[in-house]
Amino acid sequence: MNDIDPRDDRRGQEDTAVLTELNRLVHELDPPPADLVERIQFAVALESLDVEVARWERAGSFAGVRGGQPGTITFTVDNLTLMVNFTSTGARHRIDGWLVPAGEHTVEVRVAEHESSTTTADDGGRFVLSDVPAGTTQIVVHLVDSRGERGRTVVTPTIML
């Protein structure tokens, strides 16, 4: 029937040896990114934890951003849509964005290890930031309610520019 004796310590040693070798191979062939901890800390280090996280809706041609081609991403959360277009301008990026519903909302672009860039969308919901550094990036939208007072805050998932 079953000729494995649970008291046999050799089997445990063999298992440990196999798992140790598997661990070595995984770290050798597919190691975690060197900056993984910093990326995670950046993603959760928002001043206000009372934020809504938008979903990445459509990638468009975003993969081309690294190659210098424009790329567009659409983010959504509840009744807000944020569409952003990234254009590489050398070592920096230009971000053109549109918010729906439109309004004069504050848009902040956070890039790890850099100062945040902030602008205000026009009454049509359009905004532009023309000198954004490359790196781990999040877009934070501080919505303004109908009375002109600060409402909820929406943040995008992190992206690499």
Secondary structure, 3 states (H helix, E strand, C coil): CCCCCCCCHHHHHHHHHHHHHHHHHHHHHCCCCCCHHHHHHHHHCCCCCCCEECEEEECCCHHHHHHCCCEEEEEEECCEEEEEEEEEECCEEEEEEEEECCCCCEEEEEECCCCCEEEECCCCCEEEEEEEECCEEEEEEEEECCCCCEEEEEECCCEEC
